[in-house]
């Protein structure tokens, strides 16, 4: 299995209550860069 295939099978989350917008954006950038399948943040942090 190559890295890209594995990335499409995992998820990433930023669920800490103290996470700020910068943390959410950094997580999103990482997900895009690695091609991760799913990104989860707290619903209250969503705009």
C-alpha positions as CSV (number, residue, x, y, z in Angstrom):
1,X,0.0,0.0,0.0
2,X,1.4,3.4,-0.9
3,X,1.1,6.5,1.2
4,X,-1.7,8.1,-0.9
5,X,-3.8,5.0,-0.6
6,X,-3.4,4.9,3.1
7,X,-4.2,8.6,3.5
8,X,-7.6,8.1,1.8
9,X,-8.5,5.6,4.5
10,X,-7.9,7.7,7.6
11,X,-9.3,10.8,9.1
12,X,-8.0,13.8,11.0
13,X,-9.8,15.8,13.7
14,X,-9.3,19.0,15.7
15,X,-11.7,18.6,18.6
16,X,-10.0,20.4,21.4
17,X,-12.3,23.1,22.9
18,X,-9.4,25.5,23.1
19,X,-8.7,25.2,19.3
20,X,-8.7,28.6,17.5
21,X,-9.3,29.4,13.9
22,X,-5.6,29.1,13.2
23,X,-5.6,25.5,14.4
24,X,-8.7,24.7,12.3
25,X,-7.1,26.1,9.2
26,X,-3.8,24.4,9.8
27,X,-5.6,21.1,10.1
28,X,-7.5,21.7,6.9
29,X,-4.2,22.6,5.1
30,X,-2.7,19.3,6.3
31,X,-5.7,17.3,5.2
32,X,-5.5,18.8,1.7
33,X,-1.7,18.3,1.5
34,X,-1.9,14.7,2.5
35,X,-5.1,13.8,0.8
36,X,-6.7,12.6,4.0
37,X,-10.2,11.2,3.5
38,X,-12.1,13.1,6.2
39,X,-11.7,16.1,8.4
40,X,-13.7,16.6,11.6
41,X,-14.1,19.8,13.7
42,X,-16.5,20.7,16.5
43,X,-19.8,21.7,15.0
44,X,-19.7,24.9,17.0
45,X,-16.5,25.9,15.3
46,X,-18.0,25.7,11.8
47,X,-19.0,28.8,9.9
